Amino acid sequence: MQSSKTKVVLQAIKFALFSASAGIIQVLVDVFFNEVVHLPAQYSYLIALVCSVLYNFTVNRKFTFKATGNVPVAMLKVALFYCAFTPLSTWTTKILTTHGVHKYIVLAGTMICNLVLEFLYCKFFVYREKKKPQNSQSEQSQSTDDKSCNSNDEDKSA
């Protein structure tokens, strides 16, 4: 059995690797729709982002968090993350690039923020593990004592 700390570290590594592969998918799809299909940049970016998010959601759900719960609910929660993250990152990108920060440095920072924030969001909100109620030893013995008392009472009444 893995310790809780080891499990979180392994999840973070898996999440980072799958997110890196999602980043590669995003770049390839963006380049394809921008350079080959000749879509405007905002449309190729949006298509690439959707492809990347769907891939990342699917592999992280299955392999990183091993979630078997309600897929539509989990997907809605991830979509809500991107409803907040996408406009904020776009706004930040505009501000930083207009103040002279190179667009690829901003992109790298945005991708790192996305990686960290989405991992925490998924870990503690989308796929959080429900705490199982733990009966203490004294509660278990009390429960056993109650059952034995009840059976003795039934024996007396018979």
Secondary structure, DSSP 8 states (H G I E B T S, - for coil): ---HHHHHHHHHHHHHHHHHHHHHHHHHHHHIIIIIS---HHHHHHHHHHHHHHHHHHHIIIIIS---S-HHHHHHHHHHHHHHHHHHHHHHHHHHHHTT--HHHHHHHHHHHHHHHHHHHIIIIIS---------HHHHHHHHHHHHHHHHHHHHH-
